[in-house]
Amino acid sequence: MTHTARDICRRAFLGRSAAGLGVIALHSLLAPRARAAKGVIDPLHHPAKVKRVIFLYQAGGPSHLETFDSKPALARMHGQGMPESFTRGQQIAQLQGRPLVCFGPQYEFRKFGKSGQEMCELFPHIGSVADEVCIVRSLWTEQINHDPAHTIMNTGSILAGRPSMGAWILYGLGTETEDLPGFVVLISAGRGGQMQPIAARQWSAGILAGKFQGVKLNSIGDPVLYIRNPRGIDAAAQQDSIGAINALNRVQHRALRDPEILTRISQYEMAFRMQSSVPGLVDMSGEPKQVLDMYGAVPGDGSFASNCLLARRLAERGVRFIQLYHRDWDHHSGVKANIRLKAEEVDRPTAALIRDLKQRGMLDDTLIVWGGEFGRTPMSQGGNGRDHHIKGFSFLLAGGGIRPGITYGATDELGYAAVENPVSVHDFHATMLHLLGIDHKRLTVKSQGLDVRLTGISGDVVRDILT
């Protein structure tokens, strides 16, 4: 065949593809649908209590001893040697070979609400919704350094390539929105400057198809790069372009049967729809002043407060899993001053999100989680800071299916280890999935001959905190 004939065949193929399969692709972009893609769990394993999760992830390891775990005995032992019976043979990140000295809580604790839950005095706004939250004081994890601790908290494993919890949830349940991703990530930075990096693989789809991974929206500037069409390209031209590209992608999929090609098609379509949906999502000009004031939000400033308000807007639009990383909790030094900074950043907006969702009738079908990858030691580091700690730390939970106004579990009298109703990361994941209508033992995917699941080979639903 001559070059000229080949060129004519290629042009004819492209033209026919764009006019045939391209029309189908464009119809899928524009046609309204009652809901977006279903997940593999249909019907649910049991009735769900919630539809979505908002995880307020405090990255760096918040000190439970200056937030939600009151330890008067530790205060009395401030400056004294840590009893060896607590620490003998235990894993400690950066205090090996040093004298271990008790470091008492740096602030007083108060009782809040009719439930009388004890919280640090720096968190009066969260205290004002104490009767809506469950404090779990007995979390424990397996990894003592940031990156692997983030990985196990997000994926249930330290092995690279495992799906994040948001990806698992999308895989299981599908999405409720066709105009936005079902799993969205937002990141804010604190003012203290003690920030560990957050790797994009923390919201990866891992061994699942790429369409289940989280989509990170920028908190400052355009929420998505290249969300606007370049000069000279209008929506119609963009539709034509995507239609032709996806026509070729479908031809390639028929030949290769590679599922990632279908992911590519769906992502092109999602990107097109986001060009219309995202600008309206982040435009907060219509939010009443009293709502902005309630959160302490200044739209566009990239703060945790603005991201909390954006999380509510994402939830309203059907996003299934919303994860807000707030960095700068790694307080190896200056814990007293730094905890005050963090409280100023997160106290008001956390409480506002809970109150706002309740006022809108959405708290009943939303699970809110507040916590980090681990806690901090009851011993001092450098005289005024705390080291990484995995034996016991605290989470806050609120929303559908959670018993409000209770404190569950306990660490020992010095806040070193979870001793009453310990809750592992896998237990937390199992409980979260249970609230979504999923039996964690039945949400699996085959990989290298094994059934992989978010909870690994362990995990029990913490039924005592459920309604």
N, C-alpha and C positions, 0 to 999 in steps of 0.2 A: 504494500500500500504506500502511495506517495505521501510526502509530508503534507501536501495540500489536502489530500483526501482525509488524512488523519486529523488535520485541523478542523475540516468541515464536520467530521464525525464528532469531535470533541465539542465544538460549538453547538451542534444539534443536541447532543446529550445534555449539556448544561442548560440550554434553553428549555428543552422538554422537562428536565428535572425541576427547574424553577417554576414552570407553568403547571406541573402536575403535583409532585410531592411537595413542592414549595407552597402551593395553595393549601394543602392539607396542614403543613406546618404552621402557616399563618393563621389558619382557622383555629388551631390549638392554642395559639397565642391570644387570640382575641375573643374566643367563645366563652361566655360565662359558664362556670361549673358550680354545682352545689357545694362541693368541697374538693380539696386537692387530693393527692394520692393517699390511698389507704396503706396501712402498715401490714405486717405479716400476721399480727394478732387481730383477727376479726372473725368471730366476736371476741370481746375481752374475756380474760380468764375468770374474772369476777367483777361485780359492779365497781366502777371507779368512784373515788371520792373527789378527785381533782382532775382537771383537764390540762394543766400546765404547771411548770416549775419556774420560779425566779430564784436563782442562787446568788446571794450577795456574798461573793467570795473575797475574804479579807486576806490577801496574799502576803506571805511573809511570816505568818504565825502569830496571831494575837495572843497576848498574855491573858489566860483565864483568870489570873490572880488580880488583875486590874480591870476586869470586865464583869464576869458573871459567876465567879466562884469565890465566895467569902471564906477566908481562912484566918480567924482570930488567933489560933494557936501558932501559926506561922508569924503573925505580927508579934506575938510575945517572945518568939525565939529569934527575932531579927538580930543579926550580928553574931549569933552563936554558931558553933559547928553543926553541920547537917548530920544527924545520926547515921552512922554507917549502915545500920540495919535497913535503911531505905534504899541506899545506892550501891551496896556491895554487888558486884557482878553485872551492873546495869549499863546499858549503852548510853553514853553521854557524848554530845557532839564535839565540843571544844573546851571542855573543862578537865580533860584527863590530866592526872598528875598534879592538880592544883588543890589547895585546901577548899573544901566545899562549905560555904558559909550561908546560913539561912538569910534570905532577903525578903523581908516582910512586904505585904501589900502596900503600895505607895499612896493609896487613897482609901477613904472610909467607904463602907457599904451601907446602903439604906434599904428599907422595905418599901415596896411600891404596890399600889393597887389594892383592891379588896383581897386579892390572893396573898398579899404580903411577900411576894417574891423578892429576894435580895439581889441587888445589882449595885455596881460601883456608882458612887455619887456623880461621876462624870457623864452618866447616861440618863438624865432625867426624862428626855423625850421618849426613849425606849421604855423607861419606867412608866411613862403615862399610858402605855399600851401593854403593861405587864399582864393584864388579865386576858390578853389575846394570844400570848406567846407561851410556848413550852421551852424551858431551859433544860437542855441535856448536859449534865456536868461530867459525864463518864465516857466521852469519846476516847478512843486510842487508835493509834496507827502503827505502821511497821517501819517506816523509813524516816531517818532523822535529818536528812539534808533536803534542801528545798526542792530541787528538780524531781528526784524520785518520789518525794512526798506529794508534790502536785500530781505526779503521774498516777500514783495509786489512788489518790482522792478522786481524780477525774476518770480513770479507766478501770480501777479495781485491780490493777496489775502494774508491776514495774517493768514488764516486757514491752519493748518497743513494738508499735504496730497494732496495739489493741484499741478498739473504738472507745471514744469518750462517752460519758453517760448521756449527754445530749444526743449523740449519734445513735446510741442504743434505743433511746426513747423514740426518735424519729423512725428508726427501722421498725420498731414494734408497733407504733400507733399511727404513723403517717402524719400528715400536716392538716391544719384547719384553715390555712390561708394559701391562696394561689399567687398572691402578689408580693409576698415577702418570704424569706427563708424561714423554715420551721425551727431553726436553731441559730440564735444570734448572740454574739459576744461583744461586750463593751469593756473598755479598760480606762481606768482613771488613775492618776498619780497623786500621792499625798505631798505634803510640804516638807517632810522631814529628811528626804534625800536618802533613805536607807532602803533602796528598792532592788529586789532581785528581778532578773528578767523572767518573762512569761513566754514560753515557747508556743508557737502556733500548733504544735502537735498535741497540746492539751485539749484542743477541741477538734482533733482529727477524727475521721471516720475509720481509720485503721484498716482492718481487713474487710470492712463493709464497703459498699459502693461509695464513691466520692460524693454523691449527691446528699449523703447524710451528714457530712461534716458541718461544723459551725461556720457561720459567716461573720467575720469581725467588721463591725461598723466603726468608722473613725468618730471620736467624740468631739473633735475640733475640725472645722473646715467641712469640705464635702464628705458626707458619711461614707461614700463609696467612691473610689477613684474612677474618673472618667464616667461619672453618672450622667453628665450632660453630653449631648451630641456635639461633635465638632462643628465649627462654622461651615454652613453650606449643606449640612445633612439634616433633613427633617425626619419626622417620625415615619413617614411613608417610605422614604429611602432606607431607613433603618430596618423596617419590616421586610422590604425586598431583600436586603442583604442577609438577614437572619434566615429568611425562608430559603434562599439559595444554599447557604451554608449547611443548614440542617437537611436539605434534600440530599446533598452529597454525603452527609453523615449517615443518613438512613441507608443509602446505597452501600456504604462501607459496612454498616452493621449487618446487612443481609449477607454480605460476603464473609465477614469475619466472626460474627456472633460474639463480639467483645462487649460485655455489659457496660464498660466504661464509656463506650461510644454513646449509649443511651443517656448516661450521666452528662456527657458533653452536650447532647441535644437539650436535655432538660435545663441545664445551666444557662445555655444561650437564651432559652425562652424565659427563664426566671430573670435574667439580667435585663431583658427587654421590659418585662412588667415592672421591675424595680425602678426603671427610669421614670415611671409615672407615680409609683406608690411611695418611694423613699422621700422625695422632697416634701410631700405632705406630712409624712411621718415626723420628720424632724422640725417642721415649722411649728413652733410653739406660740406663735403670735396670738392664737385664739384661746390660749389657756388663761383663765381668770387670774388676776393679780393675787387673789387670796390663795390660789393653788400654788403659784410660784413661791409665794412667801412661806407657805406651809412646808414645802420641800427645802426652802433656802436656795432655790435654783436660779441661775442666770443662764438662760439658753445660749448654747454655743460655747460655754467656757470649759467644757470637757471635765467638769467636776463629777464626783460621785453623786451629788445632789441632782444635777441635771440628768445623769444617767439613770437614776432611780425614777425620775419622772418619765424619761424615755422608755424605761422598762414597763411602766404602766400603759403607755401608748402602744407598745408592742404587744402586750397582753391583750389589750382591747381589739387588736387587729388579728388575733388568732395565732400568734407565734407560740409554739409549744414549749420551748426550753430557752430561757433567757438567763445569761450568765454575766454578772458584773464583777470584773476583777478590780479590786481597789488595792493598790500596792502601798508599800512603805510601812509594813508591820514588823520588820526584822530588827527588833530593838535589843541588840547586844550591848548597847550603852544608852544612857540617858532615857531609861524607860519612863521615868516620871514625867518629864517634859514631853516626850514623844506620844505617850498615851493621851495626854491632854489634847495634843494636836489632832490625833486620830478621832477622838471623841467629838471634837468640834466639826470634823468632816463628815462623820457617818451617823451620829446620834439622831439629829433632826430628820434627815431624809429617810432613814430606815423606818422610823416611827410614822413618817408621813405616808410612805408607800403602804404600810399596813392599814392606816386609817383611811387613805384614799380608796384602796380596793374595797374596804368594808362599806364605805359610803356608796360605792357604785354597785354593790351586790356581787362583787367578783372575788372577795376573799374566800367565800365558801367553796369555790372550785379552783383555787390557786394554792399551791404550796410555796411558802417563802422559807428559804434557808439562809442563815447567817453564820459564817464560820470560815476558818482557814485550813491550811494543810496540817498544822499541829499547834501545840501550845508553847509555853515557855517554862523554864525551870524555876522551882522555888529557891534555888541557890543563885547567888550573884555572879555576874561575870564582869570583871573589871571594876567591881565596887558598886556600880549603879545600873547594870543591865542584866538581861536574862538570856540564857542559851536556848537552843532548840530543845523541844521536849515532846516525846511521843506517848508517854505512859498515861496521860490524862489531860483532857482539855474540854472546852465547852462549845456547844452549838446552840443557836436559837432556831426554833421552828414555829411557824404560824400558818394558819389557813385551814383548808378543808381537811377533815378527818383527823386533825391534831387536837388533842385535849388542851384547851387553853387554860392559862393560869396555874400551871403545875411546874414543879422542878423534879426532874427525873435523874436518878443515879447520883453518885457522889465519888469524889476522890478522897484520899485519906486526909488526916487532920492537917498535913502540911501541903496538900495539893500536889503530891508527887505522882500517885498512881490511882487509876480508877479501881475502886474496891467494891462499890455497890452498883449492881446492874451495868457492868461494862458494856459499851456499844462499840463494835468494830466498824471500820469503814464499810465492810461488806454488809454488816447489819443495817447501816444507814442506807446503802444502796437498795437492799432488799425492801426496806420500809418505804422508800420513795417510790419504787416500782409498784409495790402493793397499792399505794394510794392512787396510782394511775390505772389500776385494774389489771396489772401484770403480775403473774407468778414468776419470780426471778429465776426459778429453776427451769422454767419452760421457755424463756427467751434466750435462745442459743443460735449459734451459727457454726457450721462445720469449717474447721481450719486445720490443715496438716493432719487430718484423720481424727481430730478431737472435737468435741462439742465445747465451744468457747462461750462463756457468759460473763456478764458484768461482775457478778459476785464470785467468780472463780469456783472453788469447791466448798465454800462456806457461806455463811450469811443467814440470819434469822430475822424475820419481821419483829420489830419492837412493838408488840401489841399493847403494852401497858400505856403507851403515849397516844393511842388512837381512840377516837370516839366510838 
